[in-house]
Amino acid sequence: MKKKNVLPVGIFDSGVGGLTVLKEIVKILPGENIIYFGDTARVPYGAKAPETIRRFAVENCDFLAQNNVKVIIAACNTVSSVALPYIENRCKIPLIDVMKPAVEEALTLSKTCNIGVIGTKATILSGAYEKYIKALCPSARVLSKACPLFVPLIEENILKGSVLDNVIKLYLSGLKCRKIDVLILGCTHYPLIKTRIKSFMGDRVRIIDSARASAYKLRDILAGGNMESRRTSGRTVFYVSDSPESFRRMGKKFLGCEIRGINVVKEEVSYVWSKS
């Protein structure tokens, strides 16, 4: 049996949003090998029934487990919001989601316990962020806002300019007036517009990037279990369930560099991360 420190980290998402988690992991833990699975044949998850999302999540975890990963990251806020307890009870490998680390960081940084959460309609309607915040801090005041136009704008590469700024103002003006001091980005697409959100909200509000928080959670789990890689440089192998060219195009926007190989079903084509 291989020592766990040589095994890869597994990440899954319904599509490309989880690439922001991947990018943060590569920054923080550059020696880790990573397997990324984008379930592009069944995206978006947010429009699916909860039982369907749970089934997809279990299947994704099983796929990564079959590839002998040491930790699984569910880099999808819809999964975190709808299916987390279900997959936690079934996953025999350490599991990290994108909701809990972000909430824990928010509560650590907030001085007033007035916390804002933004995300897709599915994530906000689930109430999962509010429930977890209240479980850890019953006196917390949670203000949530669905921002359905953010994802399509990001996927159209509209990452700055008046159109984006006007949509940010439309969605976030109410939160800005409500004296929150922490805002959780409850969607893994949103780090791509984090600087514009921060500019609008002002210095008084701390922005919590769920992708970054999850990457630091991974670092802590690997260190605590003596599972850190001893390599100085790792590689990432990509798998998708459909549309590799679309994933490649979107992936370049998220990662800032080309993805030179994508694995469809079982053909292994690895992409070696380059910092250049």
NUFIBA-867150 format. One record per residue (C-alpha): residue number from 1; residue in three letters; z, x, y. Coordinates in steps of 0.5 Angstrom, whole numbers, plus 500, padded with zeros to 3 digits. Example, Ala and Ser with C-alpha at 12.3 -4.5 7.8 and 13.67 -1.06 7.14 Angstrom:
@nr->1 rest->ala pz->516 px->525 py->491
@nr->2 rest->ser pz->514 px->527 py->498
This chain:
@nr->1 rest->met pz->500 px->500 py->500
@nr->2 rest->lys pz->498 px->503 py->507
@nr->3 rest->lys pz->504 px->504 py->512
@nr->4 rest->lys pz->504 px->499 py->517
@nr->5 rest->asn pz->503 px->503 py->523
@nr->6 rest->val pz->496 px->505 py->520
@nr->7 rest->leu pz->494 px->497 py->520
@nr->8 rest->pro pz->490 px->494 py->525
@nr->9 rest->val pz->492 px->488 py->530
@nr->10 rest->gly pz->489 px->482 py->529
@nr->11 rest->ile pz->487 px->477 py->535
@nr->12 rest->phe pz->484 px->470 py->535
@nr->13 rest->asp pz->482 px->465 py->540
@nr->14 rest->ser pz->477 px->459 py->540
@nr->15 rest->gly pz->472 px->464 py->544
@nr->16 rest->val pz->472 px->469 py->549
@nr->17 rest->gly pz->478 px->468 py->553
@nr->18 rest->gly pz->483 px->472 py->549
@nr->19 rest->leu pz->479 px->478 py->551
@nr->20 rest->thr pz->483 px->478 py->557
@nr->21 rest->val pz->489 px->480 py->552
@nr->22 rest->leu pz->485 px->485 py->548
@nr->23 rest->lys pz->483 px->488 py->555
@nr->24 rest->glu pz->491 px->489 py->556
@nr->25 rest->ile pz->493 px->491 py->549
@nr->26 rest->val pz->488 px->497 py->550
@nr->27 rest->lys pz->491 px->499 py->556
@nr->28 rest->ile pz->498 px->499 py->554
@nr->29 rest->leu pz->497 px->501 py->546
@nr->30 rest->pro pz->490 px->505 py->547
@nr->31 rest->gly pz->491 px->508 py->540
@nr->32 rest->glu pz->491 px->501 py->536
@nr->33 rest->asn pz->485 px->499 py->532
@nr->34 rest->ile pz->484 px->491 py->533
@nr->35 rest->ile pz->480 px->486 py->529
@nr->36 rest->tyr pz->478 px->480 py->534
@nr->37 rest->phe pz->476 px->474 py->532
@nr->38 rest->gly pz->472 px->469 py->536
@nr->39 rest->asp pz->471 px->462 py->533
@nr->40 rest->thr pz->465 px->461 py->537
@nr->41 rest->ala pz->462 px->455 py->533
@nr->42 rest->arg pz->468 px->451 py->534
@nr->43 rest->val pz->470 px->452 py->541
@nr->44 rest->pro pz->473 px->449 py->545
@nr->45 rest->tyr pz->479 px->447 py->542
@nr->46 rest->gly pz->482 px->443 py->548
@nr->47 rest->ala pz->477 px->437 py->546
@nr->48 rest->lys pz->480 px->437 py->539
@nr->49 rest->ala pz->485 px->433 py->535
@nr->50 rest->pro pz->492 px->436 py->534
@nr->51 rest->glu pz->491 px->436 py->527
@nr->52 rest->thr pz->484 px->439 py->527
@nr->53 rest->ile pz->487 px->445 py->532
@nr->54 rest->arg pz->492 px->446 py->527
@nr->55 rest->arg pz->487 px->447 py->521
@nr->56 rest->phe pz->483 px->451 py->525
@nr->57 rest->ala pz->489 px->456 py->527
@nr->58 rest->val pz->491 px->456 py->520
@nr->59 rest->glu pz->484 px->458 py->518
@nr->60 rest->asn pz->484 px->463 py->523
@nr->61 rest->cys pz->491 px->466 py->521
@nr->62 rest->asp pz->488 px->467 py->514
@nr->63 rest->phe pz->482 px->470 py->516
@nr->64 rest->leu pz->486 px->476 py->520
@nr->65 rest->ala pz->491 px->476 py->514
@nr->66 rest->gln pz->485 px->477 py->509
@nr->67 rest->asn pz->483 px->483 py->513
@nr->68 rest->asn pz->490 px->486 py->512
@nr->69 rest->val pz->493 px->486 py->520
@nr->70 rest->lys pz->500 px->488 py->521
@nr->71 rest->val pz->501 px->483 py->527
@nr->72 rest->ile pz->497 px->476 py->529
@nr->73 rest->ile pz->496 px->474 py->536
@nr->74 rest->ala pz->494 px->467 py->537
@nr->75 rest->ala pz->491 px->469 py->544
@nr->76 rest->cys pz->489 px->461 py->545
@nr->77 rest->asn pz->494 px->457 py->550
@nr->78 rest->thr pz->491 px->451 py->546
@nr->79 rest->val pz->494 px->453 py->540
@nr->80 rest->ser pz->500 px->456 py->543
@nr->81 rest->ser pz->501 px->449 py->546
@nr->82 rest->val pz->499 px->444 py->540
@nr->83 rest->ala pz->500 px->448 py->534
@nr->84 rest->leu pz->505 px->454 py->534
@nr->85 rest->pro pz->511 px->451 py->530
@nr->86 rest->tyr pz->506 px->449 py->525
@nr->87 rest->ile pz->503 px->456 py->524
@nr->88 rest->glu pz->509 px->460 py->525
@nr->89 rest->asn pz->512 px->456 py->519
@nr->90 rest->arg pz->506 px->458 py->515
@nr->91 rest->cys pz->504 px->465 py->517
@nr->92 rest->lys pz->508 px->471 py->513
@nr->93 rest->ile pz->505 px->476 py->518
@nr->94 rest->pro pz->509 px->477 py->525
@nr->95 rest->leu pz->506 px->472 py->530
@nr->96 rest->ile pz->505 px->473 py->537
@nr->97 rest->asp pz->503 px->467 py->542
@nr->98 rest->val pz->501 px->467 py->549
@nr->99 rest->met pz->506 px->462 py->552
@nr->100 rest->lys pz->513 px->464 py->550
@nr->101 rest->pro pz->512 px->471 py->553
@nr->102 rest->ala pz->509 px->469 py->559
@nr->103 rest->val pz->515 px->464 py->560
@nr->104 rest->glu pz->520 px->469 py->558
@nr->105 rest->glu pz->517 px->474 py->563
@nr->106 rest->ala pz->517 px->468 py->568
@nr->107 rest->leu pz->525 px->466 py->567
@nr->108 rest->thr pz->526 px->474 py->568
@nr->109 rest->leu pz->523 px->474 py->575
@nr->110 rest->ser pz->524 px->468 py->578
@nr->111 rest->lys pz->530 px->467 py->583
@nr->112 rest->thr pz->530 px->460 py->584
@nr->113 rest->cys pz->528 px->457 py->577
@nr->114 rest->asn pz->522 px->453 py->581
@nr->115 rest->ile pz->516 px->455 py->576
@nr->116 rest->gly pz->509 px->453 py->577
@nr->117 rest->val pz->504 px->453 py->571
@nr->118 rest->ile pz->497 px->452 py->571
@nr->119 rest->gly pz->492 px->451 py->565
@nr->120 rest->thr pz->487 px->447 py->562
@nr->121 rest->lys pz->488 px->439 py->561
@nr->122 rest->ala pz->490 px->440 py->554
@nr->123 rest->thr pz->495 px->445 py->555
@nr->124 rest->ile pz->498 px->442 py->561
@nr->125 rest->leu pz->498 px->435 py->558
@nr->126 rest->ser pz->501 px->438 py->552
@nr->127 rest->gly pz->508 px->439 py->556
@nr->128 rest->ala pz->509 px->445 py->551
@nr->129 rest->tyr pz->510 px->450 py->557
@nr->130 rest->glu pz->515 px->445 py->560
@nr->131 rest->lys pz->519 px->444 py->554
@nr->132 rest->tyr pz->520 px->451 py->552
@nr->133 rest->ile pz->522 px->453 py->559
@nr->134 rest->lys pz->527 px->447 py->559
@nr->135 rest->ala pz->529 px->450 py->552
@nr->136 rest->leu pz->531 px->457 py->555
@nr->137 rest->cys pz->533 px->454 py->562
@nr->138 rest->pro pz->535 px->447 py->562
@nr->139 rest->ser pz->536 px->447 py->570
@nr->140 rest->ala pz->529 px->450 py->571
@nr->141 rest->arg pz->524 px->446 py->575
@nr->142 rest->val pz->517 px->446 py->572
@nr->143 rest->leu pz->511 px->444 py->576
@nr->144 rest->ser pz->505 px->444 py->572
@nr->145 rest->lys pz->497 px->443 py->575
@nr->146 rest->ala pz->491 px->442 py->570
@nr->147 rest->cys pz->485 px->446 py->573
@nr->148 rest->pro pz->479 px->444 py->569
@nr->149 rest->leu pz->474 px->447 py->574
@nr->150 rest->phe pz->477 px->454 py->573
@nr->151 rest->val pz->474 px->456 py->566
@nr->152 rest->pro pz->467 px->454 py->568
@nr->153 rest->leu pz->467 px->458 py->574
@nr->154 rest->ile pz->469 px->464 py->571
@nr->155 rest->glu pz->464 px->463 py->565
@nr->156 rest->glu pz->459 px->462 py->571
@nr->157 rest->asn pz->461 px->469 py->573
@nr->158 rest->ile pz->464 px->466 py->580
@nr->159 rest->leu pz->470 px->470 py->581
@nr->160 rest->lys pz->470 px->471 py->588
@nr->161 rest->gly pz->467 px->467 py->594
@nr->162 rest->ser pz->468 px->461 py->598
@nr->163 rest->val pz->466 px->456 py->592
@nr->164 rest->leu pz->472 px->459 py->588
@nr->165 rest->asp pz->477 px->459 py->594
@nr->166 rest->asn pz->476 px->452 py->595
@nr->167 rest->val pz->477 px->450 py->588
@nr->168 rest->ile pz->483 px->454 py->588
@nr->169 rest->lys pz->486 px->451 py->595
@nr->170 rest->leu pz->484 px->444 py->592
@nr->171 rest->tyr pz->488 px->445 py->586
@nr->172 rest->leu pz->494 px->450 py->588
@nr->173 rest->ser pz->496 px->447 py->595
@nr->174 rest->gly pz->501 px->442 py->592
@nr->175 rest->leu pz->504 px->448 py->588
@nr->176 rest->lys pz->504 px->452 py->594
@nr->177 rest->cys pz->508 px->447 py->598
@nr->178 rest->arg pz->513 px->446 py->593
@nr->179 rest->lys pz->517 px->453 py->594
@nr->180 rest->ile pz->516 px->455 py->587
@nr->181 rest->asp pz->517 px->463 py->586
@nr->182 rest->val pz->513 px->464 py->580
@nr->183 rest->leu pz->506 px->462 py->577
@nr->184 rest->ile pz->504 px->462 py->570
@nr->185 rest->leu pz->497 px->463 py->569
@nr->186 rest->gly pz->497 px->458 py->562
@nr->187 rest->cys pz->490 px->460 py->560
@nr->188 rest->thr pz->487 px->467 py->558
@nr->189 rest->his pz->481 px->466 py->562
@nr->190 rest->tyr pz->485 px->466 py->569
@nr->191 rest->pro pz->487 px->473 py->569
@nr->192 rest->leu pz->479 px->474 py->572
@nr->193 rest->ile pz->481 px->470 py->578
@nr->194 rest->lys pz->488 px->473 py->579
@nr->195 rest->thr pz->487 px->477 py->585
@nr->196 rest->arg pz->484 px->470 py->588
@nr->197 rest->ile pz->490 px->466 py->586
@nr->198 rest->lys pz->495 px->471 py->588
@nr->199 rest->ser pz->491 px->472 py->595
@nr->200 rest->phe pz->492 px->464 py->596
@nr->201 rest->met pz->499 px->463 py->594
@nr->202 rest->gly pz->502 px->469 py->598
@nr->203 rest->asp pz->507 px->475 py->597
@nr->204 rest->arg pz->513 px->470 py->596
@nr->205 rest->val pz->510 px->468 py->589
@nr->206 rest->arg pz->510 px->472 py->583
@nr->207 rest->ile pz->504 px->471 py->578
@nr->208 rest->ile pz->505 px->471 py->571
@nr->209 rest->asp pz->499 px->474 py->567
@nr->210 rest->ser pz->500 px->471 py->560
@nr->211 rest->ala pz->495 px->476 py->557
@nr->212 rest->arg pz->499 px->482 py->560
@nr->213 rest->ala pz->506 px->479 py->558
@nr->214 rest->ser pz->503 px->478 py->550
@nr->215 rest->ala pz->501 px->485 py->550
@nr->216 rest->tyr pz->508 px->488 py->552
@nr->217 rest->lys pz->511 px->483 py->547
@nr->218 rest->leu pz->506 px->486 py->542
@nr->219 rest->arg pz->508 px->493 py->544
@nr->220 rest->asp pz->516 px->491 py->543
@nr->221 rest->ile pz->514 px->488 py->536
@nr->222 rest->leu pz->511 px->494 py->534
@nr->223 rest->ala pz->516 px->499 py->537
@nr->224 rest->gly pz->522 px->495 py->534
@nr->225 rest->gly pz->518 px->495 py->527
@nr->226 rest->asn pz->516 px->502 py->527
@nr->227 rest->met pz->509 px->500 py->526
@nr->228 rest->glu pz->506 px->503 py->532
@nr->229 rest->ser pz->499 px->507 py->531
@nr->230 rest->arg pz->500 px->515 py->531
@nr->231 rest->arg pz->493 px->515 py->534
@nr->232 rest->thr pz->491 px->517 py->541
@nr->233 rest->ser pz->485 px->512 py->541
@nr->234 rest->gly pz->483 px->506 py->537
@nr->235 rest->arg pz->477 px->502 py->536
@nr->236 rest->thr pz->476 px->494 py->536
@nr->237 rest->val pz->472 px->490 py->531
@nr->238 rest->phe pz->469 px->484 py->533
@nr->239 rest->tyr pz->468 px->477 py->529
@nr->240 rest->val pz->465 px->471 py->531
@nr->241 rest->ser pz->463 px->464 py->527
@nr->242 rest->asp pz->457 px->463 py->531
@nr->243 rest->ser pz->453 px->465 py->537
@nr->244 rest->pro pz->454 px->473 py->538
@nr->245 rest->glu pz->449 px->474 py->543
@nr->246 rest->ser pz->453 px->469 py->548
@nr->247 rest->phe pz->459 px->472 py->546
@nr->248 rest->arg pz->456 px->479 py->548
@nr->249 rest->arg pz->454 px->476 py->555
@nr->250 rest->met pz->461 px->473 py->556
@nr->251 rest->gly pz->464 px->479 py->553
@nr->252 rest->lys pz->461 px->484 py->558
@nr->253 rest->lys pz->464 px->480 py->564
@nr->254 rest->phe pz->471 px->480 py->561
@nr->255 rest->leu pz->471 px->487 py->558
@nr->256 rest->gly pz->467 px->490 py->564
@nr->257 rest->cys pz->463 px->494 py->559
@nr->258 rest->glu pz->458 px->492 py->553
@nr->259 rest->ile pz->460 px->490 py->546
@nr->260 rest->arg pz->455 px->494 py->542
@nr->261 rest->gly pz->456 px->491 py->536
@nr->262 rest->ile pz->459 px->484 py->533
@nr->263 rest->asn pz->461 px->482 py->526
@nr->264 rest->val pz->458 px->475 py->524
@nr->265 rest->val pz->461 px->472 py->518
@nr->266 rest->lys pz->462 px->478 py->514
@nr->267 rest->glu pz->457 px->484 py->516
@nr->268 rest->glu pz->462 px->489 py->519
@nr->269 rest->val pz->459 px->492 py->526
@nr->270 rest->ser pz->464 px->496 py->530
@nr->271 rest->tyr pz->465 px->497 py->537
@nr->272 rest->val pz->468 px->503 py->539
@nr->273 rest->trp pz->472 px->502 py->546
@nr->274 rest->ser pz->469 px->507 py->551
@nr->275 rest->lys pz->473 px->508 py->558
@nr->276 rest->ser pz->467 px->510 py->561
